Amino acid sequence: MKAALIVKHGDRENLIVGDYPKPEVGENEVVVKVVAVSLNHLDIFVRRGIPGRTLPLPHISGGDVSGVVQKIGANVTNVKVGDRVLVDPHIQGHGALGEDLTGGLAEYVKIPAENLIHLPEEVSFEEAAALPIAYGTALRMLITRGKLQVNETIVILGASGGVGNAAVLIAKLAGAKVIAAAGSDEKLERLKDLGADYVINYNDVDFAKEVWKLTGKKGADVIVDYTGKATWPKSILATRNGGRILTCGATTGFDAVTDLRYVWTREISILGSNGWERKDLEILLDLVKSKKLKPIIDRVLPIEDIKEAHRLIEEREIFGKIIIKP
């Protein structure tokens, strides 16, 4: 089968499209014919090589997968051949699809049957593939961990990416006032279209000072910062007394400086959020089905353009999700 293969950890030149053995189904497994895969910054990290983690090469990344059941194992009863499905990328006891295990950037992928969620006809394969890692992470971070409330002010850094778009949309559904930050005026205009109440270009201004102004010198109730090292010190400054900082990653580096004086004097809560739960994905599918949520897709590309897709993510030239069609 055709697949996007990481043949060596490093730059984009180590990513090729080539042949790979089609997976054989186990008795509790399903082979899915892949229709759509959405990329995440995680795919970049996997290609570059995650410190302390060794993967057999060549490796196929890609955790966000939707498709059609092509073959089922002898013990499988929850799905049948021909079913439209979304894959929950968290494989219990084994890690994450595409990160720890062979992923979905291929014509076929093997999945434990328990990880499949029936895909409603009202939800497209592309919309479904956009959901698990970015939207699932955002939903858990804002609602389950962050306890975001109606009329609270939330600042979302990196709002033009997959998780950022998801956070803006989910925050608006929760009734919050959204301050969205991104690195270009064009992206800011699109964030306004998504419903952001205020926007900040953090390449032009000090976002902490802008947040201070926009909140009447009180600071924000909630800051979403998965950028890490580059923005963390100012995120602390932009948080009000008793406020919360939410993080689910660190795209610019995890060794961020924390000025503890502000943490204790303002009684700031720093909350980590890691991934999603199955129920989060089911909630998201229901929201898309009912037209209350529309995932933001930047573009759809064939698997042959996988290097370009990685480039677009690395150089921050996207707004929303990139979908790959194997």
Summary of the structure (lengths in Angstrom):
residues: 326
radius of gyration: 19.8
end to end distance: 9.9
largest distance: 62.9
contacts: 1162
relative contact order: 0.16
helix: 31%
strand: 28%
